[in-house]
C-alpha cells in the first residue's frame, strides 16, 4: 500500500474489495465506505472463485473478507492470498466466533478480525486502523492477548485444522453431517472423520460438551 494518510486516502481514493456472499452486506459496506472515503474505488465479489479471479487483475488496498461463502471457506485461500499480495491488507469480517478465529486468521496473514455484530462506528474504526498499517481486534480480544500469558491460558482450538474448525462451527449452528458435506463439497464420511478428530482433540464426546467448551473459552477472554 502506498504511503499516504487515511485522510489523504479519502481524497485521493483508496481501493476496496468486499468479498461476501450476501448482497445486503456488500451494499451496506459499500455505502459505509463511500460515506467515509468519498473518492474510494470499491468492487465486490460474491464467492471465493470470483475473488481469486478478481485479484488476478485488480488488487485493492484493503480486502474485507467474509470467512464463509457459498463455495466454501475463505480460510482455504487466505494464506496464499496474503502471500501473493503482500501490499494488500485483509480484514476478516465474519459472524464466526472471534474467540476461535481471530488468532487463526491473523496467523494466516490477515491484519484483523471484525465481527458482523459490530456497530457502524466500530467498522469505520477498524477500517481506518488497518489503513494506517495497524492490526485490528475487538477491545476485549486485544486486552486478552495483552494481559494473558499464552503459555498459561491454553487455546484449545489452536490444535484444530481449518477444516475441523469449519465443521465445528457448522455443528454448533445446528447443521447436520449431510448439510455440512454439501456445503464443503466433500463426502459425508469425510465430515464424520473431521467431527471425530475435532472431538478427540478437544476431549469432548458430544455436541453439548463441545458447546460448553466454546462458552467456557469465550468467558475466559472476557
Secondary structure in CASP SS format (residue, H / E / C, confidence):
PFRMAT SS
TARGET T0000
AUTHOR 0000-0000-0000
METHOD secondary structure of the structure
MODEL  1
X C 1.00
X C 1.00
X C 1.00
X C 1.00
X C 1.00
X H 1.00
X H 1.00
X H 1.00
X H 1.00
X H 1.00
X H 1.00
X H 1.00
X C 1.00
X C 1.00
X E 1.00
X E 1.00
X E 1.00
X E 1.00
X E 1.00
X C 1.00
X C 1.00
X C 1.00
X H 1.00
X H 1.00
X H 1.00
X H 1.00
X H 1.00
X H 1.00
X H 1.00
X H 1.00
X H 1.00
X H 1.00
X H 1.00
X H 1.00
X H 1.00
X H 1.00
X C 1.00
X C 1.00
X C 1.00
X C 1.00
X E 1.00
X E 1.00
X E 1.00
X E 1.00
X E 1.00
X C 1.00
X C 1.00
X H 1.00
X H 1.00
X H 1.00
X H 1.00
X H 1.00
X H 1.00
X H 1.00
X H 1.00
X H 1.00
X H 1.00
X C 1.00
X C 1.00
X C 1.00
X C 1.00
X E 1.00
X E 1.00
X E 1.00
X E 1.00
X C 1.00
X C 1.00
X E 1.00
X E 1.00
X C 1.00
X C 1.00
X E 1.00
X E 1.00
X C 1.00
X H 1.00
X H 1.00
X H 1.00
X H 1.00
X H 1.00
X H 1.00
X H 1.00
X H 1.00
X H 1.00
X H 1.00
X C 1.00
X C 1.00
X C 1.00
X C 1.00
X E 1.00
X E 1.00
X E 1.00
X E 1.00
X E 1.00
X E 1.00
X C 1.00
X C 1.00
X C 1.00
X H 1.00
X H 1.00
X H 1.00
X H 1.00
X H 1.00
X H 1.00
X H 1.00
X H 1.00
X H 1.00
X H 1.00
X C 1.00
X C 1.00
X C 1.00
X C 1.00
X E 1.00
X E 1.00
X E 1.00
X E 1.00
X C 1.00
X C 1.00
X C 1.00
X C 1.00
X H 1.00
X H 1.00
X H 1.00
X H 1.00
X H 1.00
X H 1.00
X H 1.00
X H 1.00
X H 1.00
X H 1.00
X H 1.00
X H 1.00
X C 1.00
X C 1.00
X C 1.00
X C 1.00
X E 1.00
X C 1.00
X C 1.00
X H 1.00
X H 1.00
X H 1.00
X H 1.00
X H 1.00
X H 1.00
X H 1.00
X H 1.00
X H 1.00
X C 1.00
X C 1.00
X C 1.00
X C 1.00
X C 1.00
X C 1.00
X C 1.00
X C 1.00
X C 1.00
X C 1.00
X C 1.00
X C 1.00
X C 1.00
X C 1.00
X H 1.00
X H 1.00
X H 1.00
X H 1.00
X H 1.00
X H 1.00
X H 1.00
X H 1.00
X H 1.00
X H 1.00
X H 1.00
X C 1.00
X C 1.00
X C 1.00
X C 1.00
X H 1.00
X H 1.00
X H 1.00
X H 1.00
X H 1.00
X H 1.00
X H 1.00
X H 1.00
X C 1.00
X C 1.00
X C 1.00
X H 1.00
X H 1.00
X H 1.00
X H 1.00
X H 1.00
X H 1.00
X H 1.00
X H 1.00
X H 1.00
X H 1.00
X H 1.00
X H 1.00
X H 1.00
X H 1.00
X H 1.00
X C 1.00
X C 1.00
X C 1.00
X C 1.00
X H 1.00
X H 1.00
X H 1.00
X H 1.00
X H 1.00
X H 1.00
X H 1.00
X H 1.00
X H 1.00
X H 1.00
X H 1.00
X H 1.00
X H 1.00
X H 1.00
X C 1.00
X C 1.00
END
